[in-house]
Amino acid sequence: MIEARNLRKVYGDFTAVAGSTFSVDGGEIFGIVGPNGAGKTTTLKMLAGLLEPTDGTATVAGYDVSETEMRRHIGFLPEESPLYEEMTALSYLHFFADLYDVPESEAERRIDRTLDDLDLEHRERKIGDMSKGMKRKVTIARSLVNDPAVLIYDEPANGLDPLTTNYIIEFTERLANEGKTVVFSAHNLFHVESVCDRVLIMNEGDIVARGDVDTLQAEYGETTYHVYTSVEVEGSVRKNGRYRRSVDSMAEVEAVRDAALAAGGTVIDIRTRESSLEEVFLDLAEPGRTDATPENQS
């Protein structure tokens, strides 16, 4: 559904995106994360046809991003999206439906259904009188008015309260379940981890890692084993009436087991802790780290 090859954007002496190659499958939720200045927004704007790449190519829904027709098949949501605040939500959405030549009866059905799905009340209220969360729902509804195959969202839940944020993230997941392809950037890695099929991590304009969350954790994260014993062994600490020793390998787990048996005790429990996506991200997003390996370039 999306193919980017050596996508690059340069402003004078500054390279915003150094040469990104990636693909997104139909019906997939694809997350792009990275620190400020990593190149996320620039990448999304190039995919949406709003910025012309300096080099490289990209196709979305079968169209080159330079083709005007491509924009009829995407819904784009920028991080900051000015609205016509004197209009009501309904008049605003019907205005955009007209721009996309959506027949009036179809536009009414589509808009009502989308606003129902987004649980947006007060549809006749002026947008300028709406809360930030309600305004964000209007912009999401606008991105769907042309029934696009691909949705490109830049920080869709930026600045919203936790309840509205969770609702929008869940709504994004529903869109993918309906067959739409969703690409979005986000700072909240918990949400990325919970809904994305695959994640691309950028740093200083480069892709430093990609894959599903499990793969990223396995390749770049660390696994710690907490071994609980009934007796004290070397390096253990007392926790709630038992002893805990933290180690980094199964060989060390076996060594703790042997030490406990030698001391007349036993292993009570073994718990595994893996690095979260946020911990992986913080490690990979260190300044100057651009070490994407060839096997990560698919």
N, C-alpha and C positions, 0 to 999 in steps of 0.2 A: 504493500500500500504506500510506503514511503521508502525511497532509495536516495541516499546522499553519498556522493563520491568525491573525496578530496575537497569538501566544501570549505572555502576560505574567505575571510573578510578582513581587509586591511584598510585602516584610516591613516594615511600618511605614513609615519614611522611606527604606528601602533598596530599590532596584529590582534584583532579581537577574537578571531577563530582561525586556528593555524592550519587546518586541513582535516576536516572530520569526515570519516567514512562510517556509515551505519545504515541499518535498515529496520523498518517497523512493519510487523505483519498486520494483516487485516484483523480487526476485532481485538487488538492488543492494547493494553494500557502500558505506555512507555514513559518512564520518568527520566528527566534530565536534571541533575543536581550538581551543585558546585558552589564555591564561595562567591561573593560579589566580585564581578569582573571576570568571571570564569569563561564567559561567552555564551551562556544559556539563552538570554533574551535575543542576542544577535542571531543565534542559530535558529530560534523559533521564528523570528521575523523573516529570515531568508526562506524558510520552509513555507511561510505564509505568502511569499511573493511581495513583501513590503520592503525588503532590502535586496539589492542585486549582489550576488556573490562576486567577489574579486576574481576567484578561480573556482573550478569544480562545477559539479552539476547536482541537481536534485530533482526528483519527480515525486509528485504527490497525487494519489488516486489516478495514476496513469498519465498525468500531464506534467510537462516541464514547469517548474515554478515561475518561469518567465511568461507563461501563457495566461492571458486574461481569463480564459475559460476555467482554469484551475480553481480560481477563487469562488466559483459557484459550487464547488464540491468540498469546500472546507468551512469550518466555523472557527474564527480566530477571536481569542479573548486576551487582550493585552493586560499587563499588570495594573496599569492605570487606564481607565476607560471613561472619558468625559461623556456625559449624557445630556440630552435636551431636557433640562430640568423643568421647563414650563409645560411639557407634554405629560400625559398620563402614561402608565405602563402600556395600556392597550393601544393607544394612538401611536406611541413610539414603535411598538412591535409591528403594527400594521403598516406603518411608514416603511420599515425595512422590508417587510414582505412585498410591498409594491416595488421596491428597488430590485428585488430578485424575481419580479414577474410571477409571484405565486398567486394563483387564482384566488379570488376573495373568499369563496366558500372553504377552500382548502386552507387558506391562511387562518381563518377564524377557528377551524377545527384544530389546526396544529398549535396555534397560540394558546387556546384554552387548555388543551391537553398538557402542554409544556408547563403552563403556569400552575395547573393542578398538581403535576408531578413535583414541581418545585415548592409547592405549598405556599404560593404567594397570594396573600390577601390584599385588599385595598387596591384593586387594579385600576380603579378610576381616580386614585389619588395622584397628584402631581409628583413626578419623580423627585423634584427638589425637596419635597416634604417627607421623603422616605428615609429609613435608616440605611446605614452602610450595607448591612446584610441584605436588605430588600433590593437595594440598587444593584448589588452583585448578582442577585437572582435574575434581575431584568436583563443584565448584560449576558448572562448565560442563556437566557431565553432568546435573546437576539442572535446568538451564535448558532441557534438551532432552527431559526425560522425558515431557512432554505433547505432543511433536512439534509445536512452534509454527511458525507461518508467519513470524513476525517475532522477531528476537533483538535485544535492547537491552543492550549491554555497556558498562559504565563502567570504563574502564582495565582490560581483561581480562588484561593481562600485567604489571600493576603489581607492582614489587618482585621479579620473577622473574629467574633467571639467564638469560643470553643463549640457551642451548640450548632451555630450556623456553619462553622468549618466542617464539623463531622457530617452535617447534612449534605453539604456540597460534595465532599469526598465520596460519600455513599451514592450520591446521584451520578457522579462520574463513573462509578463502578456499574451502575445500572445501564448507562449509555453503552458501555462496552458489551454488556450482556445482550444488548439489542443489536449488536453487530457493528457498532461504530468503532473506529480506531481513534484512540485518545493519546495525545502526546502532551505532557505538561511538565512544567518546572515547579519546584516547591522548596521551601527552606525547612519545612517540618518533615523530617525524615521518618518519623513514625507513620505518617500518612503514606509516604512513598512506599515504605516497607510493607504496609498493610494492603495496598491495592495494586501495586505495579507488578506486571508480569516480568518485565525486565527494567534495568536501571542503567543509565549512562552517567558516569561521573566525569565532570570536566574541571580543569584547573589551568588558569592562565592561557585559555584559548585551545588547550589540547584535551583530547580524551585520555584519561589516565586509567580507566577501568570500565568494564561493562559486563552485563550478564544478569541472571536472576539473583535474587537476594541470597539464596543458599550458596550459589556458586561464588559470589563476591565474599561472603563470610568465610567460605572454605579456603579460598585462594589468598585473601588478604587479611583475614581476621585471625584471632587466636582462640584456642580452646583451653579452658582451665577445668581441671577435675578437683572437686572438693570431696575429699575422702574422710568420712566420719568413722572413728574407732571408739571402742569401749575403754581403751587404756591409752595412756600418753605414749606417743612415739616421738622421735626426734623431729623437731620443727613444727609440731602440732600446737594448737592453742585450745583452751577449754571453752566450749560453747554449749550452754544449756545442759550441763551434766554429761556431755560427751566431748570428744576431742576431734578437731578438724585440722587436716593438713591439705594445703592446696598445692597441686603439682601440674605439670604441663604435658605429661605423656602417659600412655598406658603402662609403659615400663616402670615409671615412677609409682603408679598406682599399685602395681604388683609388689614393688619394694616396700610400700607402706603396709600392704597386707601381710607380707612376711614379717615385718617388724612388729606388727600387732600380735601375730600368732606367737612370735618368740617371747613377747612380754606377757603371754597368758591371756590375751584378749582376742578380739575379732573385729572385722570391718562391719559396721552397722549399716552404712549407706554410702553411695557414691552419686554425686550430683555433677552434672556437666553444665558449664556456662560458656556460651559462645559470644564472640564480639557482636554487638548490634550493628546495624547498618550505619548508625551515626558514628560509632567508634571507627569503623572502616573508613568512612568518609573523612573524618578528622585526620586520620593518618595519611590518606591519599591526597588531601587538600593542602598539605604543607606547602609553603611558598617554595617555588623552584622545582616541585616534583612533577615531572611530565614523563613518566616511565612506562607508558602503554606498551605492552609486549605484542609481538606479531599475532599470537593466538587470540589476543583480545580485539583484533581488528575486524573480525567478521560481523 
